[in-house]
Amino acid sequence: MDSGMVWPLLPQPCADTPVPQPVVSRTEAADLGTRFRIYENVAWYRGDGAHAYITELKAQLARCGVGGDEEGFDPVVEDHLGPDTVLFLGTYDEGDRYVGYVAAAVGHYVVVVMMSDSYLGAADLTTLNGLASAAISRAAA
């Protein structure tokens, strides 16, 4: 994956099914060493929109997720960092490489942390979970 951002920070795995849209969102990006690039997107929703987004994201990952040698979104685990969280991959290069995602609903916010790897094309999911957990805590505060 080149240095330009090509993966969405509010993913919609099923192209034909819309996901709830936020009122406003903000994205920050940072390098973690020379290998990883981290993107953190925080989006604010009215009412129950944040929960609705994560519910729809999980449903779309189950319905339109890919596996094996395909490109797209590949679900890994749900609710691993608490309720309304999901860990999944964005696969590319015929499924041989991937970016890692954690998405979570926290009150009126959806937090999405995405990690890319410029060397191997394989995000470190343990590090990603740690970064996502910190982002979730910040959103909850």
LUMMAR-520470 format. One line per field, with one value per residue: residue number from 0; residue in one letter; chain; z, y, x of N, C-alpha, C in turn. Coordinates in pm, whole numbers, m for minus. Each point is the difference from the previous one (the first is absolute). Layout:
N
nr = (NUM	...)
rest = (a	...)
kette = (A	...)
nz = (Z	...)
ny = (Y	...)
nx = (X	...)
caz = (Z	...)
cay = (Y	...)
cax = (X	...)
cz = (Z	...)
cy = (Y	...)
cx = (X	...)
***
This chain:
141
nr = (0	1	2	3	4	5	6	7	8	9	10	11	12	13	14	15	16	17	18	19	20	21	22	23	24	25	26	27	28	29	30	31	32	33	34	35	36	37	38	39	40	41	42	43	44	45	46	47	48	49	50	51	52	53	54	55	56	57	58	59	60	61	62	63	64	65	66	67	68	69	70	71	72	73	74	75	76	77	78	79	80	81	82	83	84	85	86	87	88	89	90	91	92	93	94	95	96	97	98	99	100	101	102	103	104	105	106	107	108	109	110	111	112	113	114	115	116	117	118	119	120	121	122	123	124	125	126	127	128	129	130	131	132	133	134	135	136	137	138	139	140)
rest = (m	d	s	g	m	v	w	p	l	l	p	q	p	c	a	d	t	p	v	p	q	p	v	v	s	r	t	e	a	a	d	l	g	t	r	f	r	i	y	e	n	v	a	w	y	r	g	d	g	a	h	a	y	i	t	e	l	k	a	q	l	a	r	c	g	v	g	g	d	e	e	g	f	d	p	v	v	e	d	h	l	g	p	d	t	v	l	f	l	g	t	y	d	e	g	d	r	y	v	g	y	v	a	a	a	v	g	h	y	v	v	v	v	m	m	s	d	s	y	l	g	a	a	d	l	t	t	l	n	g	l	a	s	a	a	i	s	r	a	a	a)
kette = (A	A	A	A	A	A	A	A	A	A	A	A	A	A	A	A	A	A	A	A	A	A	A	A	A	A	A	A	A	A	A	A	A	A	A	A	A	A	A	A	A	A	A	A	A	A	A	A	A	A	A	A	A	A	A	A	A	A	A	A	A	A	A	A	A	A	A	A	A	A	A	A	A	A	A	A	A	A	A	A	A	A	A	A	A	A	A	A	A	A	A	A	A	A	A	A	A	A	A	A	A	A	A	A	A	A	A	A	A	A	A	A	A	A	A	A	A	A	A	A	A	A	A	A	A	A	A	A	A	A	A	A	A	A	A	A	A	A	A	A	A)
nz = (0	m89	7	m112	65	m4	131	m3	66	m80	12	m123	62	14	m120	0	120	16	60	128	m34	38	104	71	m61	67	m83	71	m45	25	m3	2	35	m71	69	109	m61	93	m24	59	m17	42	0	m9	66	m57	114	m54	m75	106	88	m69	m6	127	34	m83	53	120	m27	m45	105	70	m62	3	113	m22	m62	46	m131	70	m67	109	72	96	52	119	79	67	52	m58	m20	5	48	m113	m2	m98	m18	m105	m114	m61	m77	m49	m121	m52	105	m62	m7	112	17	122	38	88	10	63	58	29	61	m28	35	m123	56	m103	34	m96	m21	m67	m80	m4	88	89	25	127	33	106	5	65	m74	m108	63	32	m124	m45	92	m27	m129	31	81	m97	m85	88	5)
ny = (m117	91	113	m3	64	m130	m24	m22	112	m11	m123	m39	m118	23	4	m94	m1	111	71	6	125	42	79	m43	7	m58	16	m80	28	m112	13	m132	63	m79	m89	46	12	88	m34	111	m54	117	m64	111	m73	31	14	m107	102	24	m36	76	88	m22	6	104	54	m47	45	112	0	m38	95	98	m57	12	m94	m65	m21	54	108	72	m12	m39	m45	46	101	m31	121	4	127	m73	32	m26	m104	23	m111	65	m62	84	m103	m13	26	m24	78	24	119	69	85	43	m34	97	m33	112	m30	129	m23	130	m63	0	m88	37	m105	48	m115	66	m87	90	m88	m61	109	m4	66	57	m104	m50	62	m39	m116	12	40	m97	m81	58	m15	m121	m13	55	m76	m97	59)
nx = (86	m26	70	m70	m96	m24	8	m132	m22	m103	53	m27	12	m130	49	m95	60	m71	93	m40	m28	121	m19	104	118	99	102	77	121	68	131	6	112	78	m68	m61	m117	m35	m127	m41	m119	m47	m116	m73	m88	m115	m68	m53	41	78	m92	m86	102	38	m127	m13	109	m36	m122	55	82	m106	m70	87	38	129	59	103	m10	m97	m38	7	m110	84	m116	41	m42	m110	m22	117	m34	m107	m121	m61	84	85	70	52	17	80	m37	122	46	m123	m23	116	m54	18	m100	26	m122	m24	m128	m42	m116	16	m115	18	112	51	80	76	74	80	61	93	58	95	45	m77	m71	41	m109	56	m81	105	90	m67	m21	128	29	m78	50	117	m26	m43	104	72	m65	20	119)
caz = (0	m6	111	m11	64	m98	71	65	146	43	m103	m44	m75	m106	m81	m32	122	71	145	59	m20	115	m16	m20	38	m6	m17	27	m46	58	m25	115	m52	m144	m67	8	m7	77	m25	99	m39	100	m64	94	m52	82	52	9	m128	14	20	m126	m96	33	m26	m145	m43	31	m91	m134	0	m5	m128	m117	28	m90	66	m92	m94	m55	53	63	146	54	144	86	128	50	142	66	89	65	m90	m113	m62	m103	m62	m133	m91	m136	m73	m135	m66	m9	133	64	88	65	103	111	50	115	5	125	35	136	14	m128	m87	m57	m9	m91	m6	m109	m5	m121	14	m127	m36	m28	m33	100	122	126	61	145	17	m41	108	107	m43	m5	138	50	m70	57	132	m21	m45	113	96)
cay = (117	119	92	66	m73	m55	m73	90	1	m44	m101	m49	m121	m32	122	34	26	114	m4	131	100	89	143	55	m92	56	m105	29	m107	6	m114	m75	m45	18	m106	8	127	m14	100	m4	81	9	56	27	m32	38	m110	m133	m21	m69	m142	m49	m20	m121	m113	m19	m42	m142	m74	2	m85	m139	m24	35	m19	m91	m83	m64	79	109	134	56	2	m135	8	m80	m28	103	27	m43	107	45	m1	93	9	m102	m4	m58	31	45	m79	45	m80	m132	m54	m30	110	58	103	m42	97	m19	100	m10	103	48	107	58	m3	m120	10	m98	7	m83	m12	m57	m42	33	m100	m133	1	m81	78	m69	9	20	143	69	m10	89	137	17	5	135	93	m21	64	147	37	m17	111)
cax = (m86	84	m20	m130	m109	m94	m103	m94	5	m133	m22	m130	37	m96	m9	m138	m75	59	20	m31	104	16	m19	135	107	136	100	141	88	134	87	47	128	13	m75	m145	m74	m123	m104	m107	m114	m106	m119	m110	m133	m116	m81	60	68	129	m31	m59	109	75	m90	m5	134	13	m88	58	119	m48	m67	82	142	71	100	93	81	m81	21	m119	2	m2	m25	86	m66	m92	m12	123	44	m121	m115	2	132	26	132	m9	110	m22	99	34	103	m60	m17	128	38	m118	2	m84	m97	m87	m106	m75	m96	20	m99	m38	117	59	145	59	146	47	147	59	139	66	101	m51	m142	m70	m8	20	m133	14	26	m122	m97	44	m27	m146	m48	29	m90	m134	3	m4	m134	m90	25)
cz = (0	113	m6	62	m106	67	72	152	64	m103	m22	m86	m114	m80	m25	122	76	149	55	m12	119	m34	m33	38	m16	m6	30	m51	62	m40	132	m45	m148	m79	m8	m14	69	m36	109	m43	113	m65	105	m70	94	50	16	m126	10	16	m129	m105	29	m24	m149	m54	26	m95	m141	m8	m10	m138	m119	24	m95	83	m104	m88	m65	65	56	150	53	152	78	129	39	152	81	96	78	m98	m110	m53	m103	m55	m135	m85	m129	m84	m141	m55	m2	136	75	100	61	89	110	47	134	m4	127	11	147	18	m136	m104	m58	m14	m93	m1	m107	m3	m132	27	m135	m45	m45	m47	95	132	122	82	151	29	m36	111	117	m33	m3	140	60	m66	53	136	m12	m41	116	102	m52)
cy = (123	95	74	m85	m49	m76	97	m10	m11	m103	m37	m124	m37	128	45	33	116	m29	137	95	94	144	65	m106	69	m117	55	m120	20	m124	m63	m67	28	m95	25	143	m25	115	m17	97	m4	72	15	m21	54	m127	m128	m33	m75	m150	m61	m25	m131	m125	m31	m47	m149	m86	m4	m84	m147	m33	17	m15	m101	m85	m57	97	113	132	52	1	m140	8	m92	m36	119	9	m44	105	58	m3	105	25	m111	19	m67	46	60	m67	55	m88	m147	m70	m30	106	60	118	m52	113	m44	113	m23	115	34	119	47	m8	m139	30	m111	25	m100	3	m61	m27	20	m105	m133	m1	m86	76	m88	16	18	147	81	m4	91	146	29	11	138	103	m11	68	152	45	m10	112	122)
cx = (90	m38	m133	m109	m98	m114	m92	10	m138	m45	m147	27	m94	m25	m143	m86	63	17	m40	118	8	m37	133	102	134	98	139	81	138	77	37	129	8	m88	m150	m50	m133	m93	m105	m109	m102	m116	m110	m133	m107	m69	78	81	131	m22	m56	109	74	m85	m6	135	19	m85	59	127	m40	m55	94	150	60	95	94	74	m80	37	m131	16	m21	m20	94	m73	m88	8	122	55	m119	m115	16	141	14	141	m16	116	m54	107	20	111	m42	m9	128	44	m126	35	m93	m89	m55	m100	m80	m99	20	m94	m46	112	25	149	47	151	43	152	42	148	68	101	m61	m145	m80	2	22	m129	6	25	m124	m104	37	m28	m149	m58	24	m93	m142	m10	m6	m140	m101	15	m63)
***
